[in-house]
Amino acid sequence: MEPFAGIAGHQPALRHLSSQLESGRLAHAYLFVGEPGLGKTEIARRLAQALLPELPLARHPDYWEDDRREALKIDEIRLLPDRQPEYHQQSLQAFLNLMPGVGQRRVAVISNVGRLADPIQGILLKTLEEPQPGRVLILTTPSLSPFVVLPTVVSRCQRVAFHSVPAAEVAALLVAHGVEAERAAALAELARGRPGWSLSAARDPEVLARHAVWEERLEEVFGAPADTALQLAAELDAANFAWRGSDRVVEDPVQFALGAWQLHLRRRMLGAAQPGVWARLLERSYDTAGHLEQNVSPRLALEVFLLEARHAAGGV
């Protein structure tokens, strides 16, 4: 069976991985790069299953995965932990140090490697620098920023880039998963090319309504006094703080609001006789997302963006 059947988009990346599977010429470590929600972890699992065909991954003794949202502690990674790893029977390095038990390889997947603090990424680097035969490590990251993943870690992996998927393919994926066609089309537009996000959002009956609310809140800022922009930034900052202390099952409210605003600004830009102001504001929204990725204060980043947004409709 085709290992990547049913995956929406990413054809160049999938062709590359399929070619390596067919030839048997595999990298010892992969770094899947692309924004959250593109399906990188799902593809990593498909690759792992193709390398470990003997059993389903959930029961395979030669498979190790960490896809949690929480940061990975040092005892989950290093060869000789001070205490028993909390979430795994063995640390990553202990797992990779053992011979395969059933198949010909041992495979490990770590989603969002930026969850590892820099010193722990340094420990992981030793594994990457001294690969053992028959071991494959698959990492994912939303960014190659040095604030997210160490450049030395990046340099020891084969990078595979993932990009946005056309809305039509995302909608077709949703329909194939039982989503009604009209709702699938609406979710595909909101997904901004992220099939993984769209599948999660399809299970949320309120997602379209929340999206519309954030579009309205941005419209309220255009031409409004500065207090309106500052109040909205404070509100989102408080929501982000609450989200950080939660189980993070739902999307970060700041990222969700920024996504809604980017789509709204794009529509305004495409429908405007003089689109320049909307194009500049859309660019600023992406700058804001980049600042957040580099751990800039969410409130400060939002205040800068929203204060500029006041002028989009001629506000002062």
C-alpha positions in Angstrom: 0.0 0.0 0.0 1.2 3.5 -0.8 2.5 4.9 2.5 1.2 8.4 2.0 -2.2 7.6 0.6 -4.9 10.1 1.5 -2.4 12.9 2.4 -3.5 16.3 1.0 -0.9 18.2 -0.9 2.9 18.2 -0.2 3.6 16.3 -3.4 7.3 17.3 -3.8 8.0 16.3 -0.2 6.1 13.0 -0.5 7.8 12.1 -3.8 11.2 12.8 -2.2 10.4 10.5 0.8 8.8 7.8 -1.4 12.0 7.8 -3.6 14.2 7.3 -0.5 11.9 4.5 0.7 12.1 2.7 -2.6 15.9 3.0 -2.9 16.6 2.3 0.8 18.9 5.3 0.9 17.5 7.0 4.0 18.9 9.8 6.1 19.7 9.1 9.7 17.7 12.2 10.7 15.0 14.3 9.1 13.8 17.7 10.0 10.3 18.4 8.6 9.9 22.2 8.4 6.6 24.1 8.0 4.0 26.1 10.0 1.8 24.2 12.5 -1.2 22.4 11.1 0.3 21.3 7.8 0.3 17.6 8.7 4.0 17.2 9.3 3.6 14.8 12.2 1.1 12.7 10.4 3.6 12.3 7.5 6.3 11.5 10.0 4.2 8.7 11.4 3.4 7.4 7.8 7.2 7.4 7.1 7.8 5.6 10.4 5.1 3.0 9.6 6.7 2.4 6.2 10.0 1.8 7.9 8.4 -0.5 10.6 5.8 -2.6 8.6 5.8 -5.5 11.0 3.2 -4.0 13.5 1.1 -0.9 13.9 3.1 1.9 15.5 1.1 1.9 18.7 2.3 -1.7 19.4 5.7 -1.6 17.8 8.6 -2.0 20.2 11.0 -0.3 17.8 9.0 2.9 17.7 9.3 5.9 20.1 7.2 9.1 19.8 6.7 12.3 21.6 3.9 14.5 20.2 2.8 16.2 23.5 2.5 20.0 23.7 4.5 20.2 26.9 8.3 20.7 27.0 10.4 17.6 27.0 12.5 17.3 30.2 16.1 16.2 30.1 15.3 12.7 31.5 13.1 12.0 28.5 16.2 12.4 26.2 19.5 11.6 27.8 21.0 8.1 27.9 21.3 7.8 31.7 18.5 9.8 33.2 18.6 10.8 36.9 15.1 9.4 37.2 12.7 7.2 35.3 11.3 9.2 32.3 7.8 10.4 33.1 6.2 9.7 29.7 8.2 6.9 28.2 9.5 3.6 29.3 12.9 4.6 28.1 14.6 7.9 27.3 15.2 8.6 23.6 18.9 7.9 23.7 18.4 4.7 25.7 15.8 3.6 23.1 18.1 4.3 20.2 21.0 2.6 21.9 19.2 -0.8 21.9 19.1 -3.1 18.9 15.8 -3.5 17.0 13.6 -6.0 18.7 11.2 -6.9 15.8 12.2 -5.1 12.6 15.4 -3.9 11.1 15.3 -0.4 12.4 14.4 1.7 15.4 12.5 4.9 14.6 11.8 7.9 16.8 9.5 10.9 16.1 9.7 14.2 18.0 7.1 16.8 16.9 8.0 20.5 17.4 11.6 20.0 18.5 11.6 23.6 19.8 9.8 22.2 22.9 13.3 21.1 23.9 15.3 23.8 25.8 18.6 24.7 24.2 20.7 22.5 26.7 18.5 19.5 25.9 18.8 20.1 22.2 22.5 20.1 22.8 22.2 16.5 24.3 20.1 15.5 21.3 22.8 16.9 19.0 25.2 14.2 20.2 22.7 11.6 18.9 22.6 13.4 15.6 26.4 13.7 15.3 27.0 10.0 16.1 24.3 8.1 14.3 24.0 4.4 14.7 23.1 2.1 11.7 19.4 1.2 11.5 18.2 4.2 13.4 16.0 7.0 12.0 15.1 10.1 13.9 12.3 12.4 12.5 11.9 15.8 14.0 9.4 18.5 13.1 9.6 22.3 13.6 7.5 25.3 12.6 10.5 27.4 11.9 14.3 27.3 11.4 14.7 30.4 13.6 17.7 29.9 16.0 15.2 30.9 18.8 13.3 27.7 18.0 15.9 25.1 16.9 19.6 25.2 17.3 21.4 25.8 13.9 23.7 22.8 14.8 20.7 20.6 15.1 19.4 21.8 11.7 22.7 21.2 10.1 22.8 17.5 11.1 19.4 16.7 9.6 18.0 16.3 6.1 15.5 19.1 5.8 12.1 18.5 4.1 10.0 21.6 3.5 6.2 21.6 3.8 4.1 24.4 2.3 0.5 25.5 2.2 -1.9 23.2 0.5 -4.4 24.6 -2.1 -7.9 25.2 -0.5 -9.5 22.8 -3.0 -7.4 20.0 -1.8 -8.1 20.8 1.8 -11.8 20.9 1.1 -11.6 17.5 -0.7 -9.8 16.1 2.3 -12.6 17.3 4.7 -15.3 15.9 2.5 -13.5 12.6 2.4 -13.6 12.7 6.2 -17.4 13.2 6.2 -17.6 17.0 6.4 -20.6 18.6 4.5 -19.3 20.3 1.4 -20.4 23.9 2.2 -18.8 23.7 5.7 -15.7 22.0 4.2 -15.3 24.9 1.7 -15.6 27.5 4.5 -13.1 25.6 6.7 -10.7 25.2 3.8 -10.6 29.0 3.4 -10.0 29.5 7.1 -7.3 26.8 7.1 -4.9 28.9 5.1 -3.4 25.8 3.5 -3.2 23.7 6.7 -4.9 20.4 6.3 -4.1 19.3 9.8 -5.7 22.4 11.2 -8.8 21.9 9.1 -9.3 18.4 10.4 -9.1 19.6 14.0 -11.3 22.6 13.3 -14.0 20.4 11.7 -14.6 18.9 15.1 -15.3 22.3 16.6 -18.8 23.5 16.0 -18.0 27.1 17.0 -14.9 27.7 15.0 -16.6 29.6 12.1 -18.5 31.8 14.6 -15.3 32.6 16.5 -13.6 33.5 13.3 -16.3 36.0 12.4 -16.1 37.6 15.9 -12.4 38.3 15.5 -12.9 39.8 12.1 -15.6 42.1 13.6 -13.2 43.0 16.5 -10.5 44.1 14.0 -13.1 46.2 12.0 -13.9 48.0 15.3 -10.2 49.1 15.5 -10.2 50.8 12.1 -10.4 54.6 12.8 -11.0 54.1 16.5 -9.2 55.8 19.4 -6.0 54.3 20.6 -7.7 53.0 23.7 -9.8 50.6 21.5 -6.6 49.0 20.1 -4.9 48.8 23.4 -7.9 47.2 25.1 -8.1 44.6 22.4 -4.4 43.8 22.8 -4.8 43.5 26.5 -7.8 41.2 26.1 -5.9 38.9 23.8 -2.8 38.9 26.0 -5.0 37.8 28.9 -6.5 35.1 26.8 -3.1 33.9 25.8 -1.9 33.8 29.4 -4.9 31.7 30.4 -4.2 29.4 27.4 -0.6 28.9 28.4 -1.8 27.6 31.8 -4.4 25.3 30.3 -4.0 21.8 28.6 -3.8 23.7 25.3 -6.3 21.5 23.5 -7.6 24.5 21.6 -5.5 26.8 19.4 -3.6 29.7 21.0 -6.2 32.6 20.9 -3.6 35.0 19.7 -2.6 32.8 16.7 -6.3 32.2 16.0 -7.1 35.9 16.0 -4.1 36.7 13.8 -5.1 34.1 11.3 -8.7 35.5 11.1 -7.3 39.0 10.7 -4.9 37.9 7.9 -7.7 36.4 5.9 -9.9 39.5 6.5 -7.1 41.9 5.4 -6.4 39.8 2.3 -10.1 40.1 1.3 -10.0 43.9 2.0 -6.8 44.2 -0.1 -8.2 42.2 -3.1 -11.5 44.2 -3.0 -9.9 47.7 -2.6 -9.4 50.2 -5.4 -6.2 51.3 -3.6 -5.0 48.1 -1.9 -1.6 49.5 -0.7 -2.8 50.3 2.9 -4.3 46.8 3.3 -1.2 45.1 1.8 1.1 47.0 4.2 -1.2 46.0 7.2 -1.3 42.4 6.0 2.5 42.4 5.9 2.6 43.9 9.5 0.4 41.0 10.6 2.9 38.5 9.4 5.7 40.5 11.1 3.6 40.3 14.3 3.4 36.5 13.9 7.2 36.4 13.5 7.8 38.5 16.6 5.6 36.1 18.6 7.7 33.2 17.3 10.7 34.9 18.7 9.1 35.2 22.2 8.3 38.9 22.0 5.7 39.9 24.5 2.3 39.1 22.9 0.8 42.3 24.3 3.6 44.5 23.0 3.5 42.8 19.5 -0.3 43.2 19.4 -0.3 46.8 20.5 2.1 47.8 17.8 0.1 46.0 15.1 -3.4 47.2 16.3 -2.2 50.8 16.8 -1.1 50.8 13.2 -4.4 49.2 12.1 -6.3 52.2 13.4 -5.0 54.2 10.4 -6.2 51.7 7.8 -9.6 53.5 7.5 -8.2 57.0 8.0 -8.2 57.0 11.8 -5.7 59.2 13.6 
